[in-house]
Amino acid sequence: MSKKENIVIIGAGLCGSLLALRLAQRGYKVSMYESRPDLRTTDISAGRSINLALSDRGFKALRLCGVEEKARDICIPMYGRLMHDREGNTFASSYSGREGEYINSISRGDLNGILLTEAEKHENVTIHFNTECTSVDIENTVAYFKDYNTKEEFSVDGDVIFGTDGAGSALRKSYYLERKFLFSYSQNFLTHGYKELEIPADTLGSHQISKEHLHIWPRGEYMLIALPNLDGSFTVTLFLSYDEGEYNFNNLTSEEKITEFFEKEFSDALELIPCIKDEFLNNPTGALGTVKCSPWHYQNKTLLLGDAAHAIVPFYGQGMNASFEDVTVFDTILDEHEGDWGATFKAYEKARKEDTDAIADLAIDNFYEMRDHVANPLFKQKRKLEMDLEKTFPTEYFSKYSMVTFNEEIPYAEAMKKGRAQDKALLNMVAHHDLDVITDLNEVLKKVQEETNEILEEDKIAGFK
Ligand SMILES: Cc1cc2nc3c(=O)[nH]c(=O)nc-3n(C[C@H](O)[C@H](O)[C@H](O)COP(=O)(O)OP(=O)(O)OC[C@H]3O[C@@H](n4cnc5c(N)ncnc54)[C@H](O)[C@@H]3O)c2cc1C
């Protein structure tokens, strides 16, 4: 393999632009093709999640590529959840009992813009916008494109092709259409979709509610969340069923009904969303799905990364973080197998697949946790106990959330396995009122650890992964 090799990347989103940057830093010649216009010069945010929660796995990848500080400059730290009940009362729940563990609200467009600019600084990177990949001949590593400006259709012959073209990946589509190999693929949609709304800044340009929290209005069948933006506004996301329940996306079609729904369920939020009717009726409703597939690669020729390989629902705030972590893992594998793309792709998938499957499952779990359990008294008690344990034993106790979000050295699959067992142990203790008897936190920790180990042992015997 020569570093002059011609690498084609389809999709210049978060994963593709970080991958292009890293490969350029390693000396490869990269041509990247993006169907949308350049987001640094065109406003194309409508319909896509405007801000995202960035956490430690994402930062690790950004650090590898030398752009961590640039990203941190545009982050707003969120230290915990702030729950809003129907009456407008709020209660806070920290993300961690340890100092310095928090998640960050960041603009998707600004972060993507930083990555594109950093990638373009390398003369061995070329980015083509307004250019959609229509299909890929995976046998001959030829990608077919359509240029939206010139309407021209053309093909590009790459030595290797990476598909970082998101949940609707054209490369992945070519895998199953070409039928060259046994390709397993599943796509599972939630019955819920999402719609974005806005709480604008106040007249002084400040945030109208705490910017140090991720706000949640948990309502069982539906949920509203809000993340802060640097301009003082919040991006609010409503998660709601398409067609089930008294209120759903299909029947909220009139101003009266939309207002009635928000007045009844989210009255404190409604007061802060002045353009509710226009935004609700005009902003698109997005679908939420999980994509799992394998293999991600075809021989030594093509590879899927990011959402193209493993799209997940957004409830753990990990889709982007996992896609960035793909680049970290790929880079490590490249260190071991550089010169042999076939071995690199195979080893990469082997190292990564179990972990991306795990975060996909955890993200579904968190859908139920956020919309429902966070308001449950048992759950609240468990979270409080976890905070106390993390505060008192910062090097010994890590909640599932902490393992997933703040411990980038713990693989997702391990965090899931241990975290689920630990959750079970804690909930058992809370439900059985053990804490009325055991008041010493040292003893609580010991009991949680013992029960967690017992559950893990039972899971192993039962053959659970
Ligand atoms: C509502 C919502 C909230 C989310 N919140 C979070 C969060 O808080 N934290 C988090 O970590 N993750 C979050 N995510 C997930 C995150 O957005 C994705 O995991 C992340 O964007 C994946 O990056 P990607 O580059 O793989 O895909 P994408 O960001 O989708 O990028 C793919 C790129 O490829 C381009 N493209 C697509 N098809 C073609 C084609 N045929 N030819 C050329 N170009 C093409 C697209 O235009 C796009 O630029 C959220 C997702 C949603 C929907």
The ligand as an SDF file (V2000), in Angstrom:
LIG
                    3D

 53 58  0  0  0  0  0  0  0  0999 V2000
  -32.5290   13.8840   17.0350 C   0  0  0  0  0  0  0  0  0  0  0  0
  -31.1330   13.3680   17.1450 C   0  0  0  0  0  0  0  0  0  0  0  0
  -30.3710   13.7130   18.2400 C   0  0  0  0  0  0  0  0  0  0  0  0
  -29.0830   13.2160   18.3790 C   0  0  0  0  0  0  0  0  0  0  0  0
  -28.3710   13.5550   19.4850 N   0  0  0  0  0  0  0  0  0  0  0  0
  -27.1270   13.0540   19.6590 C   0  0  0  0  0  0  0  0  0  0  0  0
  -26.3610   13.4140   20.8030 C   0  0  0  0  0  0  0  0  0  0  0  0
  -26.8080   14.1680   21.6620 O   0  0  0  0  0  0  0  0  0  0  0  0
  -25.1120   12.8900   20.9360 N   0  0  0  0  0  0  0  0  0  0  0  0
  -24.5770   12.0410   20.0130 C   0  0  0  0  0  0  0  0  0  0  0  0
  -23.4510   11.5750   20.2100 O   0  0  0  0  0  0  0  0  0  0  0  0
  -25.2810   11.6970   18.9080 N   0  0  0  0  0  0  0  0  0  0  0  0
  -26.5260   12.1800   18.7090 C   0  0  0  0  0  0  0  0  0  0  0  0
  -27.2410   11.8600   17.5780 N   0  0  0  0  0  0  0  0  0  0  0  0
  -26.6480   10.9170   16.6110 C   0  0  0  0  0  0  0  0  0  0  0  0
  -25.7150   11.6060   15.6200 C   0  0  0  0  0  0  0  0  0  0  0  0
  -26.4150   12.6280   14.9540 O   0  0  0  0  0  0  0  0  0  0  0  0
  -25.1910   10.6040   14.6170 C   0  0  0  0  0  0  0  0  0  0  0  0
  -24.7650    9.4370   15.2390 O   0  0  0  0  0  0  0  0  0  0  0  0
  -24.0080   11.2120   13.8470 C   0  0  0  0  0  0  0  0  0  0  0  0
  -24.4550   12.3060   13.1050 O   0  0  0  0  0  0  0  0  0  0  0  0
  -23.3850   10.1560   12.9270 C   0  0  0  0  0  0  0  0  0  0  0  0
  -22.4230   10.7510   12.1190 O   0  0  0  0  0  0  0  0  0  0  0  0
  -22.1720   10.2180   10.6390 P   0  0  0  0  0  0  0  0  0  0  0  0
  -21.1380   11.1050   10.0740 O   0  0  0  0  0  0  0  0  0  0  0  0
  -21.9410    8.7620   10.6860 O   0  0  0  0  0  0  0  0  0  0  0  0
  -23.5520   10.4220    9.8950 O   0  0  0  0  0  0  0  0  0  0  0  0
  -24.2410   11.7940    9.4930 P   0  0  0  0  0  0  0  0  0  0  0  0
  -23.9880   12.8230   10.5090 O   0  0  0  0  0  0  0  0  0  0  0  0
  -25.6400   11.4690    9.1350 O   0  0  0  0  0  0  0  0  0  0  0  0
  -23.4370   12.2420    8.1940 O   0  0  0  0  0  0  0  0  0  0  0  0
  -23.5930   11.5960    6.9630 C   0  0  0  0  0  0  0  0  0  0  0  0
  -23.2250   12.5790    5.8670 C   0  0  0  0  0  0  0  0  0  0  0  0
  -23.2800   11.9160    4.6270 O   0  0  0  0  0  0  0  0  0  0  0  0
  -24.0030   12.7060    3.7060 C   0  0  0  0  0  0  0  0  0  0  0  0
  -24.6090   11.7870    2.7520 N   0  0  0  0  0  0  0  0  0  0  0  0
  -25.6750   10.9550    2.9680 C   0  0  0  0  0  0  0  0  0  0  0  0
  -25.9290   10.2310    1.8710 N   0  0  0  0  0  0  0  0  0  0  0  0
  -25.0040   10.6080    0.9450 C   0  0  0  0  0  0  0  0  0  0  0  0
  -24.7540   10.2040   -0.3950 C   0  0  0  0  0  0  0  0  0  0  0  0
  -25.5040    9.2620   -0.9930 N   0  0  0  0  0  0  0  0  0  0  0  0
  -23.7340   10.7860   -1.0640 N   0  0  0  0  0  0  0  0  0  0  0  0
  -22.9650   11.7380   -0.4640 C   0  0  0  0  0  0  0  0  0  0  0  0
  -23.1590   12.1590    0.8020 N   0  0  0  0  0  0  0  0  0  0  0  0
  -24.1690   11.5860    1.4980 C   0  0  0  0  0  0  0  0  0  0  0  0
  -25.0010   13.4640    4.5500 C   0  0  0  0  0  0  0  0  0  0  0  0
  -25.4540   14.6400    3.9130 O   0  0  0  0  0  0  0  0  0  0  0  0
  -24.1810   13.7580    5.7860 C   0  0  0  0  0  0  0  0  0  0  0  0
  -23.4650   14.9420    5.6900 O   0  0  0  0  0  0  0  0  0  0  0  0
  -28.5310   12.3590   17.4010 C   0  0  0  0  0  0  0  0  0  0  0  0
  -29.3010   12.0220   16.2900 C   0  0  0  0  0  0  0  0  0  0  0  0
  -30.5840   12.5150   16.1560 C   0  0  0  0  0  0  0  0  0  0  0  0
  -31.3910   12.1340   14.9550 C   0  0  0  0  0  0  0  0  0  0  0  0
  1  2  1  0
  2  3  1  0
  2 52  2  0
  3  4  2  0
  4  5  1  0
  4 50  1  0
  5  6  2  0
  6  7  1  0
  6 13  1  0
  7  8  2  0
  7  9  1  0
  9 10  1  0
 10 11  2  0
 10 12  1  0
 12 13  2  0
 13 14  1  0
 14 15  1  0
 14 50  1  0
 15 16  1  0
 16 17  1  0
 16 18  1  0
 18 19  1  0
 18 20  1  0
 20 21  1  0
 20 22  1  0
 22 23  1  0
 23 24  1  0
 24 25  2  0
 24 26  1  0
 24 27  1  0
 27 28  1  0
 28 29  2  0
 28 30  1  0
 28 31  1  0
 31 32  1  0
 32 33  1  0
 33 34  1  0
 33 48  1  0
 34 35  1  0
 35 36  1  0
 35 46  1  0
 36 37  1  0
 36 45  1  0
 37 38  2  0
 38 39  1  0
 39 40  1  0
 39 45  2  0
 40 41  1  0
 40 42  2  0
 42 43  1  0
 43 44  2  0
 44 45  1  0
 46 47  1  0
 46 48  1  0
 48 49  1  0
 50 51  2  0
 51 52  1  0
 52 53  1  0
M  END
$$$$
